[in-house]
Amino acid sequence: MNQLIKKNIKEIQKLKSQKQIKLNKRNQLDEEINLINLHLKDLNNLKNQYEKLEKILIIFLMV
């Protein structure tokens, strides 16, 4: 009986360790995704500004 308890405790510790490793990886990926999203947001804003400027220039040149 004692062996079974020790085996279960060992398995619990192993799984907890694996869980923590996975959580750490997920947190790292979440941080990377957030950085990518910020960069995408900046680039999309810049693209929109260029598109507005292009429209203004076209209107200006047509006048």
C-alpha positions as CSV (number, residue, x, y, z in Angstrom):
1,M,0.0,0.0,0.0
2,N,2.8,2.4,0.9
3,Q,4.5,1.7,-2.5
4,L,1.3,2.7,-4.3
5,I,1.0,5.9,-2.4
6,K,4.7,6.8,-3.2
7,K,4.1,5.9,-6.8
8,N,1.0,8.2,-6.9
9,I,2.9,11.0,-5.2
10,K,5.7,10.7,-7.7
11,E,3.3,10.8,-10.6
12,I,1.5,13.8,-9.1
13,Q,4.8,15.7,-8.8
14,K,5.8,14.8,-12.4
15,L,2.4,16.0,-13.7
16,K,2.6,19.2,-11.7
17,S,6.1,19.9,-13.1
18,Q,4.9,19.2,-16.7
19,K,2.0,21.5,-16.1
20,Q,4.2,24.3,-14.9
21,I,6.5,23.9,-17.8
22,K,3.5,24.1,-20.2
23,L,2.1,27.2,-18.4
24,N,5.5,28.9,-18.7
25,K,5.6,28.2,-22.4
26,R,2.1,29.4,-22.8
27,N,2.9,32.6,-21.0
28,Q,5.9,33.2,-23.2
29,L,3.9,32.6,-26.3
30,D,1.2,35.0,-25.0
31,E,3.8,37.7,-24.6
32,E,5.2,37.1,-28.1
33,I,1.6,37.2,-29.5
34,N,1.0,40.5,-27.7
35,L,4.1,42.0,-29.2
36,I,3.2,40.9,-32.7
37,N,-0.3,42.3,-32.2
38,L,1.1,45.6,-31.2
39,H,3.4,45.7,-34.2
40,L,0.5,44.7,-36.5
41,K,-1.6,47.5,-35.0
42,D,1.1,50.1,-35.7
43,L,1.6,48.8,-39.2
44,N,-2.1,48.9,-39.9
45,N,-2.3,52.4,-38.6
46,L,0.5,53.5,-40.8
47,K,-1.1,51.8,-43.8
48,N,-4.3,53.6,-43.2
49,Q,-2.5,56.9,-42.9
50,Y,-0.8,56.3,-46.2
51,E,-4.1,55.4,-47.8
52,K,-5.7,58.6,-46.6
53,L,-2.8,60.6,-47.8
54,E,-3.0,59.0,-51.2
55,K,-6.7,59.9,-51.5
56,I,-6.0,63.4,-50.5
57,L,-3.2,63.7,-53.1
58,I,-5.4,62.3,-55.8
59,I,-8.1,64.8,-55.0
60,F,-5.6,67.6,-54.9
61,L,-4.0,66.6,-58.2
62,M,-7.4,66.4,-59.9
63,V,-8.3,70.0,-58.9
